[in-house]
Amino acid sequence: MILQSAPPAFLEDITARAKVVSSSTMYPEHGVENALDGNPNNNYVAAVEGPLPQQFELEFNSVVDLRELMLVWESAENYATSYDIEAIEPGEGGEKVRLLAKVEDGKGQAQQQEWSTGENVRRLRVTVRATHGQPRLLLRQIKLLAIPESAHTQGAVDAKSATK
C-alpha cells in the first residue's frame, strides 16, 4: 500500500484538472487516466510491450504555475530510470518544446521533481527512455502541485494597492 500525503499548505493539488491528450499505446483499461484518480493502490497504467521511448501528454484548461510533479511507478521492481519532463507551448510555425527536467538516474518507485521558481505550463509531456524491470511505461500515480490561481490574483491585487 502506498501512503498518500497532503500537499504543502501553499500549494494546490491540480492533478484532477489534468486531461490526457496523448500517450503511447496502453492496454485496454490501463490508460494514463488511471494515474490521475488520486489512488495509487487501484488500477494502474500499463503501456503495451514495445520499444522505448514511451510517453504521455497532459493538458490543463489554462496555464498553471507548476511547482512539483510526483510520479509513482508501478513498483520497486518496475520504474523509470531515464525520462524527460517537457512543457509544450503552441508557437508560430508549430509547437515549442521546453525541457523542464532530464532525469538520468531515477531510482525507486516514488520519484519527485520540484521547481522553486515555478514553471508556467499548459501542456506537459513525460517521455520514458529507460526503465528498471520491464522495458515499458508502468505507472500508479501522477501528482501535480502548483501555486493556486488565487495566490496570483491576490499578488496582483497586493501589487496594485502598493503603487497607490
N, C-alpha and C positions, 0 to 999 in steps of 0.2 A: 504494500500500500504506500502511495506517495502522499506525503503531507502537503497541504496547501496553506500558504501563508498570505496574510493581508498585505497589500502594498503599503509603502511608507505613506504617512499622512498627507504629504504634499503632492503625491502622485495619484493619478486616476487609472484604474484598470480599464483599458479601452478595447480589450480583446473582443467583446461582444459586438463592437462596431466594425470589426474587420470582416470583409467579404472575400471569399476565394474567387479570383478571376481567372486563374490558370494553374495547371500543375502537370507534372509528368503523369503517365498513366498509372492509376491506382486500381487495386482490387475493388470489386463492387462492395459498396457499403463500408469502405475503408478509406474514404477521401479525406482531404485536409480539414474539412469541416469538423470532423471528429475531434481534432486537437483544439478547436476553438470553443468547445462546450463547457470549459471550466472544470472538467472532471478527468484527470489523468488515469483514473482507475477503471474506466469503462472502455468503450470502443476506441481503437487506435487507428493511426494512418499507416497504410501499407502499400508502397509502390510495387508494381509488378517487377519481377526479376528482370534485369536488363543492365546494359552498360551505364555506368555513371558518366557524366553528372546527371542528377535528377533534381528537379526544382519545384517550387510553388510560388505563387504571387498572391498577395493580399492587397486589398484596396479599401480606403476609407472614404466617406462621403465628402470630407473636407480635409485640409492639411492638418496634421497633428504634430505636436512638439514631442516627438518620441524620445524617451529617456532610458528605457530598459526593454530588453527582449529576452525572455527566458524560453529555452527550448528543452523540453523533457523528452528525451529519446525513448525508444521502446523499452530498453532495459540496460543493465550494467554490462551486458554482453553485446548489445547492438546499439551503437551510437555513431554519430558523425565525428570524424576526426579532422576533416578539412572542408570548409564551406565558406561561401561569401554571403554577406548581407548587403543588399543594394537598394537604394532609392531610385525609382524610375519616374522621371518627370517628362511630361509632354514638352516638346520644343519644336522650333521651326525645322522642318526637314526630317522630323522623326523624334523618337524618344531619346532623352539624355539619361544615361545611367551614371549614378554617383555611388562609389563604393563607401559603405558605412563601416564595415568591418571585414577583415580577411582572417579567418580562423585557420591556423595551420597545425595546431596541436590540441584539438579538442579532446577532453578526457572526461569520461563518466556520463551517467545518464542525464543529469541536470546541468545545463550549460547556460550561462548568462552573459549578455553583453550590456554595457552601460555607456551612456553618453552624458557627460556632466553639463555640456552646453546645449544639449538637445539637438535633434535633427528634425527639420521640417520635412515631413513625409506624407504623401498622399497614397503612393503605391510602393509596396515593399516586396522584394524578391529574395528568397533564400535558395542558393544553389549548392547542393551537396556534391563534393568532388571525390571524397574518400570516406570510408567507414571502418569501424572496428566491428567484426562479426559479419553479418550478412551484407553483401555489397548492394544495398538499396536503401531508400528512404523509409525509415520506420520511426514513427513519432507518436508520443502520447499526448503532449500538451504544448500549446503556444500561449505565452502570456506577454501582453504588450502593456507597458505603463507609460503614461505621458503626463505632461503638465496639463491640468484641467483648462478647458477653454475659458472658464470663468476667471481664472487667475490672469490670463492675458487681457481680458476685458477690464478687470479690476486694475491691472497695471496701467492700462491706457487711461482709465479714469483718474488714477493717482497722479500720473504724469501731467495730465491736462490741468488738474487742480493745482499742482505745484507751480505751474507757469503763470497762474493768475495773481 
